[in-house]
Amino acid sequence: MRISVNDLRKSPLEMDVDVPPENLHLAAEGFSFPAHVTGHVRFQMVNQRILATGSLETAIGTSCVRCLVPIEMEIGANVELVFEKRPLIEEGDEKAALDAEWEAGSREIDYYDEDVLDPTEPFRQLLTLELPGYPLCQKDCRGLCPTCGADLNQGDCDCETTSSTIGETDWKARLKGIHLNQE
């Protein structure tokens, strides 16, 4: 996905995004990307900077962290990016260029080279940040029985554990048995 900066100097570019996840190098442990990345992004030149605004969406596949059931869900990211032309590094100016890179990084500015802008990496980063840290099949997922491993969403199991002790581990039981002597 490459955009000509010369074309942006003439007029803004409205881009409909529809690419396979492999083109954005989407990969994350525990997640699959079964659908194309779609969306709409507007690129426009403002002085020497390029502003990109819009949104991206895709589907992900993963497993519920409580019951391990495979799930598929939609994720989306708002695109609000600023690109600057990469500064030229000359012999005596390496420190100044590195300082400029550091400052730009803290302002969340991406770079373009010469007259070509490639938004692939920023798009990948935006979508990766939207991956859920704790994916659930449903908000009130009951998970698995700690004794027999039965899916408690399908109904109660025949184990002797009660619903009040499900999730209570051995250390919690021992902690409840500690009594401090007060002198």
N, C-alpha and C positions, 0 to 999 in steps of 0.2 A: 504494500500500500504506500505509494509514493505520490507526493503532491508537488507540483511545480510552483515555486515561489514567484516566478515571473507571471504566471497566470493570476496569482493572488494579488499582485500589484495592480492588475487591471480591474478586477472585481472579486467580491467574495465568492466562495465556493460552497455550495450546499451538497453534502455527500450522504447518500443513502448507503449505510454499511450493511453488508451481507457477506460474511466471510466464514470459512470453516475455522474452528478453534485452533487447528494446527498452524494456520497462517499467523495467528497472534502468539503462538508458542505457549498456549494455555496448558498448564500442567500443575497439579498439586497432589500430594499424597492423600489418598483416601477419597479423591474426587475424580469423576469422569465428566467429560464435556460432550454430550451426545448431540447437541444442536448447534447450528450456525450462530455466530454472533451477529445480531442485527441492531439497527438503530439509525439515528440521523445526527450528523455533526455539521456544524457551520464553521468554516475557516475564513477568517478575514484578517487583512493586513492593517495594523495600526502603527504608523511610523515604521520602525524596523522590527517590530514585534508582530507575531501572529497569534491571534486569539482563536481558540477552538472551544465551541460550546455545543452541547447537545446531550444525547443519552445513548447508552448501549445496553442491550439485554441479551441473555442467553439462558439455557437450561443447564443444570448440573445434576449429576447422579452421585449419591453417597449412601451411607447407612445411618440409621438413627443411632445415636450414642447410647440410648437406654435399652432398646429392644433388638437392635442390629438388623431391623427390617430394611431392605433396600428402598430408598426414596428418591424421587426426582422433584426438583423445585426450580423456580425461576429466580434469577438474580439480575440486578440492574445497577448501573452506575451512571451518575451524572458526569458529564464531561465539561470541565472548566479548566482548560490548560492555556499556558502562556509559553510561547517559543521565542527564543532570541537567536540571532545569528551567532554561531560559535566564534569567539574571539580568536584572532590569529596570535600564535605564540612566536615571538621573535627572540633572538638569542639573549639579550639582556633582560627581557621582560617575563621570564618564566615565573618568578615569584608573584609578580603582579597579576599574571594570567591565572595562576592557581588561586590567588586570593579572590579574584573575580568569580572563578568557578565555585568556590566555597560560598561566597555571598549569594550567588544565583541559586545554588542548591538550597540554601536556607529560605529563599523566597519561593521555592517550588517552581522554578523556571526550567523548561527543557530547551534543548538546542536544536537548530537545524544547520546543515552544512551547505555552504555555497547557495545553490538555487534549488535544493531539494529538501522537502520535509517528509520524514517518515514517522508517523504517529504510532507505529506498531507497539513499541515498548511502553509508552505511556498508557495506551489502551489496555495492554496486558496487565500492567500494574493496577489500574483502576478496577478491573474486574476481579483480580486476585484479592484485592482488599475487601471485596464484597462477599467473599466466601464465608459461610457461617462457621463460627467457632464451636458451636454446640448444636448441630442439626438434630431436630426432633421430627418424628413422623406425625405427631400431633402434640399440641400444647400440654395436654395432661397424660402423656405416655407413662404407663405404669412400669415399663421395663421388664426385666427378666427376674424370675424367682432366684434368690441367691443360693438356694439349696438344690433344686432340680433343674433349673434353667428354663422352665416353662414361660412362655410369653404371657404375662399377666393382663395384657390387653385383650386376650382371647377368653379370659375368665380366670377365676381363682384355681390354684393347683391343690393337690391333696397333701402337701407338706404340712408339718406341724407348726411351721412358722406362722405367726399371726401377722396381719397387715401392719400392726404397730411395731413389730420387730424387723420387718423387711427394711433392709438398708442399715440396720443397726449392726455394726461389726463388733468383733470380740473386744476391741480396745474400749469401745463405749460401755460395754457391760462391765468391764473391769474398773473403769473410771467411776462408775456409779457405786461400786463397792468400796471405794476409798472414803474413810472417815478420819478427819483430823481431830487429834486430842487438843482440847483447849485448856490451857493451864492458867 
